[in-house]
């Protein structure tokens, strides 16, 4: 049982929360100690690595990533791939399959895969390697048979991609626009075809002007959901505020790389070499290449931006859960999984529980 100020679907209460693997009871008690804040665990739908380990390495990389991010309040996540040749993607998916099937000890629940590439536009790759291919239903089905794809990023302007979107949506895959040189009209057409969201909004897509609204304009004008990286490096505060105002269920992701939790230096991002310095990760060219963000820091960044704590929490827990159709995660309610993060007055995690199991925070 935990006591504190608890964020429930109906709002804040001061009281106690009782749980085993799932939440049993939430009871209001005005006399309970309210020094601690109790939130739903964070859900990160875009994470590449941590602790020097990259998802593309396969094998046990996914377990390490799940363990590191759990210590920062992430209780569920999607292992995210990079553009690569098919054998490399298969190796990554084979490594993730075992972690998805069985939650690693002291780690977050791996819900599935975010396939970010190889179905991207060669001219909007950012830090992605250049091994792009045109998507086909057969190729996606081969990948999906190895490990469940929950989210798939693609450039809809590539010939054949628009027609494929309804078929992928019918498989239960959330198709997102990303790494795209598409126009506003192509973005609107993709949304009508069944696209669900946008990958790291603003980054890796055509920008917006008043004469040419681009893919960013399509998102701001029409999207219900989109992911954004709130590390205050990828997106300026003003642009972040505009997206928060325009997109009802904008949610935060880390896009965390293997440099997360590591000292400054050189690291791997798929086949690319990246460099951590001054709190961000860049290619040798100076271009941003993922982040070292953790979800607890994302929460603090949202709050520092002016969001109230409940809104900030929803954008890191409830909205990503709803986006995936995970009705038993991302909320503190009886019957839901006991995915819980407990924060002190500085919004630093002091306890994390994944499906009721306490995470050891001592190595954070």
Phi, psi and omega per residue, in radians:
X1 nan 2.455 3.096
X2 -2.123 2.600 3.087
X3 -2.133 2.523 3.104
X4 2.823 -2.857 3.063
X5 -1.589 1.999 -2.916
X6 -1.935 2.272 3.047
X7 -1.550 1.938 3.098
X8 -1.845 2.932 3.079
X9 -1.029 -0.380 3.123
X10 -1.655 -0.011 -3.133
X11 2.120 -2.955 -3.069
X12 -1.391 2.447 2.906
X13 -2.370 2.741 2.941
X14 -1.804 2.187 -3.075
X15 3.039 -2.558 -3.059
X16 -2.234 2.665 3.068
X17 -2.250 2.196 -3.116
X18 -1.949 2.410 -3.050
X19 -2.745 2.729 2.820
X20 -2.040 -2.005 2.996
X21 -1.234 -0.535 3.107
X22 -2.089 2.849 3.119
X23 -1.294 2.225 -3.114
X24 -1.626 -0.818 -3.039
X25 -2.708 2.485 2.956
X26 -2.151 2.124 -3.004
X27 -2.196 2.268 3.118
X28 -1.307 2.384 3.112
X29 -2.641 1.673 -3.098
X30 -1.009 -0.355 -3.135
X31 -1.497 -0.102 -3.116
X32 -1.175 2.645 3.113
X33 -1.157 2.121 -3.094
X34 -1.804 0.362 -3.125
X35 -1.221 -0.429 -3.122
X36 -1.842 2.571 3.088
X37 -1.894 2.284 -3.069
X38 -2.032 2.055 -3.080
X39 -2.139 2.817 2.943
X40 -1.080 2.529 3.071
X41 -1.034 2.645 -3.104
X42 -1.352 2.616 -3.134
X43 -2.194 1.996 -3.029
X44 -1.877 1.969 -3.065
X45 -1.649 0.202 -3.128
X46 -2.722 1.629 -3.123
X47 -2.514 2.198 -3.068
X48 -1.719 -0.445 -3.037
X49 -3.128 -3.038 3.102
X50 3.112 2.778 3.001
X51 0.953 0.617 3.129
X52 1.408 0.101 -3.045
X53 -2.041 2.421 -3.102
X54 -2.049 2.365 3.130
X55 -0.899 -0.597 -3.085
X56 -1.175 -0.213 3.092
X57 -1.237 -0.336 -3.096
X58 1.224 -2.659 3.136
X59 0.875 -2.188 -3.046
X60 -1.662 0.226 -3.093
X61 -1.025 -0.733 -3.114
X62 -1.066 -0.652 3.122
X63 -1.129 -0.769 3.124
X64 -1.075 -0.784 3.138
X65 -1.065 -0.774 3.139
X66 -1.106 -0.624 3.141
X67 -1.243 -0.757 -3.117
X68 -1.129 -0.825 -3.070
X69 -1.244 -0.473 3.071
X70 -1.066 -0.573 -3.123
X71 -1.221 -0.169 3.090
X72 -1.945 0.342 3.031
X73 1.645 -0.014 3.085
X74 -1.384 2.091 -3.113
X75 -1.843 -0.243 3.060
X76 -2.630 2.608 -3.079
X77 -2.760 2.918 2.983
X78 -1.963 2.188 3.004
X79 -1.216 2.215 -2.976
X80 -1.962 2.259 -3.105
X81 -1.583 3.081 3.054
X82 -2.185 2.873 3.002
X83 -1.048 2.291 -3.122
X84 -2.874 2.994 3.034
X85 -1.223 2.690 -3.000
X86 -0.921 -0.768 3.141
X87 -1.040 -0.607 3.131
X88 -1.227 -0.680 3.091
X89 -1.160 -0.727 3.100
X90 -1.034 -0.762 3.117
X91 -1.052 -0.743 3.120
X92 -1.123 -0.762 -3.128
X93 -1.156 -0.664 3.101
X94 -1.101 -0.678 3.080
X95 -1.141 -0.693 -3.130
X96 -1.239 -0.527 -3.060
X97 -0.986 -0.733 -3.130
X98 -1.189 -0.655 -3.135
X99 -1.242 -0.597 3.089
X100 -1.177 -0.698 -3.113
X101 -1.205 -0.590 -3.087
X102 -2.462 2.050 -3.124
X103 -1.064 2.274 3.138
X104 -1.193 2.559 3.084
X105 -0.974 2.341 3.093
X106 1.134 0.446 -3.089
X107 -2.255 2.930 3.071
X108 -1.294 2.819 3.059
X109 -1.368 2.135 3.052
X110 -1.503 1.922 -3.037
X111 -1.421 -0.369 -3.085
X112 2.779 -2.717 -2.995
X113 -2.041 2.440 2.830
X114 -1.810 1.905 3.140
X115 -1.513 1.673 3.126
X116 -1.717 1.621 -2.992
X117 1.681 2.741 0.345
X118 -1.727 0.352 -2.982
X119 -1.674 0.945 -2.989
X120 -2.018 2.972 3.096
X121 -1.543 2.204 -3.084
X122 -0.993 -0.421 -3.071
X123 -1.611 0.005 3.124
X124 -2.338 0.729 -3.025
X125 -1.352 -0.476 -3.030
X126 1.075 -2.136 3.138
X127 -1.602 0.071 -3.134
X128 -1.274 2.456 3.022
X129 -1.092 2.817 -2.990
X130 -1.496 0.342 -3.037
X131 -1.537 0.912 -3.095
X132 -1.366 2.651 3.029
X133 -2.450 2.807 3.023
X134 -1.321 2.397 -3.134
X135 -1.250 2.592 2.984
X136 -2.458 2.669 3.134
X137 -1.076 -0.691 -3.109
X138 -1.091 -0.726 -3.125
X139 -1.173 -0.777 3.112
X140 -1.087 -0.709 3.123
X141 -1.097 -0.653 3.091
X142 -1.105 -0.789 3.106
X143 -1.104 -0.786 -3.072
X144 -1.121 -0.515 3.121
X145 -1.243 -0.394 3.125
X146 -1.444 -0.802 3.119
X147 -2.634 2.453 -3.014
X148 -1.157 2.131 3.090
X149 -1.523 2.077 3.116
X150 -1.674 -0.627 -3.113
X151 -2.327 2.431 3.119
X152 -2.343 2.183 3.091
X153 -1.644 2.329 3.081
X154 -2.589 2.797 3.014
X155 -1.660 1.927 -2.983
X156 -1.265 -0.261 -3.120
X157 -1.367 -0.213 3.098
X158 -1.163 2.322 -3.119
X159 -0.908 2.308 3.121
X160 1.613 -0.325 -3.068
X161 -1.283 -0.711 -3.102
X162 -1.049 -0.741 -3.118
X163 -1.191 -0.422 -3.101
X164 -1.399 -0.418 -3.018
X165 -0.970 -0.855 -3.141
X166 -1.058 -0.589 3.125
X167 -1.190 -0.678 3.102
X168 -1.204 -0.710 3.104
X169 -1.080 -0.641 3.118
X170 -1.151 -0.395 3.072
X171 -1.422 -0.036 -3.109
X172 1.522 0.219 -3.140
X173 -1.595 2.297 3.037
X174 -1.451 1.958 3.136
X175 -1.555 2.265 3.141
X176 -2.090 2.564 3.038
X177 -1.491 2.247 3.102
X178 -2.900 2.775 -3.095
X179 0.826 0.970 -2.964
X180 -2.202 2.427 3.004
X181 -1.794 0.337 -3.068
X182 -1.246 2.840 3.127
X183 -1.551 3.000 3.033
X184 -0.969 -0.846 -3.101
X185 -1.102 -0.631 3.100
X186 -1.197 -0.597 3.063
X187 -1.163 -0.761 3.112
X188 -1.101 -0.733 3.115
X189 -1.076 -0.689 3.134
X190 -1.165 -0.682 3.082
X191 -1.083 -0.736 3.115
X192 -1.147 -0.507 3.141
X193 -1.363 -0.244 3.099
X194 2.212 0.126 3.038
X195 -1.060 2.433 -3.070
X196 -1.737 -0.495 -3.028
X197 -2.882 -2.909 -3.083
X198 -2.298 2.419 -3.114
X199 -1.555 2.279 -3.049
X200 0.492 1.312 -3.097
X201 -0.777 2.424 -3.085
X202 1.444 -0.718 -3.061
X203 -1.504 2.323 3.090
X204 1.279 0.564 3.091
X205 -2.712 2.867 -3.133
X206 -1.159 2.312 -3.098
X207 -1.369 -3.109 -3.034
X208 -2.004 2.293 2.872
X209 -2.230 2.967 -3.097
X210 -1.252 -0.305 3.057
X211 -1.674 -0.452 -3.065
X212 -2.410 1.567 -3.007
X213 -1.195 -0.338 3.020
X214 1.056 -2.952 -3.117
X215 -1.225 -0.580 3.064
X216 -1.067 -0.741 3.115
X217 -1.090 -0.669 3.097
X218 -1.076 -0.707 3.126
X219 -1.163 -0.851 -3.079
X220 -1.147 -0.556 -3.095
X221 -1.475 -0.474 -2.925
X222 -2.285 -0.296 -2.984
X223 -1.334 2.475 2.933
X224 -1.574 -0.679 3.134
X225 -2.172 2.557 2.925
X226 -2.819 2.602 3.037
X227 -1.667 2.645 3.117
X228 -2.543 2.635 -3.126
X229 -1.716 1.813 -3.060
X230 -1.589 0.856 3.105
X231 -1.580 -0.032 -3.130
X232 1.136 0.280 3.012
X233 -1.944 -0.750 -3.071
X234 -1.337 -0.545 -3.054
X235 -2.392 2.243 3.104
X236 -1.132 2.687 -3.061
X237 -1.003 -0.725 -3.136
X238 -1.104 -0.714 3.107
X239 -1.182 -0.626 3.089
X240 -1.139 -0.746 3.109
X241 -1.103 -0.687 3.109
X242 -1.074 -0.740 3.132
X243 -1.166 -0.694 3.112
X244 -1.071 -0.612 -3.133
X245 -1.348 -0.551 -3.013
X246 -1.554 -0.627 -2.991
X247 -1.895 1.937 -2.966
X248 -0.971 -0.700 -3.036
X249 -2.115 0.794 3.005
X250 -1.055 2.324 -3.125
X251 -2.279 2.697 -3.083
X252 -1.612 2.521 2.994
X253 -2.301 2.863 3.137
X254 -1.622 -0.601 -2.944
X255 0.928 0.592 -3.040
X256 -1.177 2.463 -3.137
X257 -1.882 -3.101 3.122
X258 -1.108 -0.322 3.131
X259 -1.323 -0.153 -3.126
X260 -1.113 2.249 -3.137
X261 1.360 0.180 -3.079
X262 -2.037 2.795 3.071
X263 -1.226 2.914 3.064
X264 -0.968 2.483 -3.139
X265 2.778 -2.895 -3.083
X266 -1.756 2.373 -3.099
X267 -2.444 3.017 3.122
X268 -1.772 2.498 2.973
X269 -2.350 1.615 -2.948
X270 1.067 -2.232 3.123
X271 -1.550 -0.034 -3.117
X272 -1.530 2.665 2.974
X273 -1.783 2.269 -3.114
X274 -2.211 2.849 -2.990
X275 -2.319 2.150 3.083
X276 -1.584 2.226 3.106
X277 -2.806 2.387 3.065
X278 0.972 0.667 3.020
X279 1.398 0.165 3.081
X280 -2.448 3.004 -3.091
X281 -2.133 2.301 -3.086
X282 -2.401 2.710 2.900
X283 -1.247 2.970 3.081
X284 -1.071 -0.412 3.107
X285 -1.297 -0.238 -3.076
X286 1.742 -0.152 3.128
X287 -1.229 2.473 3.072
X288 -1.043 2.505 -3.078
X289 -2.458 1.277 -3.058
X290 1.347 -2.891 -3.022
X291 -2.469 3.130 2.960
X292 -2.087 0.419 -3.106
X293 -1.244 2.534 2.921
X294 -2.064 2.807 -3.009
X295 -1.232 -0.509 3.066
X296 -1.153 -0.653 3.073
X297 -1.214 -0.608 3.061
X298 -1.038 -0.728 3.096
X299 -1.048 -0.840 -3.133
X300 -1.109 -0.642 3.112
X301 -1.138 -0.741 3.097
X302 -1.067 -0.769 3.141
X303 -1.138 -0.759 3.101
X304 -1.077 -0.474 3.121
X305 -1.303 -0.273 3.106
X306 2.068 -0.033 3.095
X307 -1.265 2.499 2.992
X308 -1.265 2.807 -2.964
X309 -1.097 -0.658 3.141
X310 -1.118 -0.744 3.120
X311 -1.117 -0.790 3.119
X312 -1.042 -0.751 3.124
X313 -1.085 -0.787 -3.140
X314 -1.005 -0.601 -3.079
X315 -1.381 -0.088 3.098
X316 -2.089 -0.062 -3.085
X317 -2.390 -1.187 -3.036
X318 -1.104 -0.864 -3.058
X319 -1.148 -0.803 3.079
X320 -1.103 -0.597 3.084
X321 -1.122 -0.827 3.135
X322 -1.098 -0.653 3.137
X323 -1.024 -0.688 3.132
X324 -1.473 -0.120 -3.051
X325 1.363 0.412 -3.135
X326 -1.594 1.461 -3.035
X327 -1.306 -0.193 -3.127
X328 -1.877 0.282 3.056
X329 -2.335 2.878 3.061
X330 1.391 0.185 -3.122
X331 -2.688 2.609 3.078
X332 -1.777 1.776 -3.105
X333 -2.666 2.577 3.101
X334 -0.934 2.302 -3.133
X335 1.672 -0.378 3.095
X336 -1.297 2.747 3.038
X337 -1.005 2.472 3.139
X338 -1.420 1.191 3.044
X339 -1.729 1.857 -2.883
X340 -2.392 2.417 2.970
X341 -2.162 2.306 -3.135
X342 -1.929 2.217 -3.029
X343 -2.064 2.605 3.041
X344 -1.541 -2.982 -3.064
X345 -1.153 -0.324 3.106
X346 -1.682 0.164 -3.119
X347 1.081 0.594 3.028
X348 -1.710 2.348 3.135
X349 -1.120 2.289 3.025
X350 -1.949 -0.379 3.048
X351 -2.611 2.516 3.053
X352 -2.377 2.371 3.101
X353 -2.222 2.276 3.067
X354 -1.990 1.998 -3.088
X355 0.883 0.714 3.076
X356 1.498 -0.198 -3.116
X357 -1.577 2.269 -3.138
X358 -1.263 2.386 3.089
X359 -1.632 2.344 3.095
X360 -1.335 1.987 -3.114
X361 -1.647 0.075 -2.976
X362 -1.185 -0.392 -3.105
X363 -1.725 0.201 -3.105
X364 -1.171 nan nan
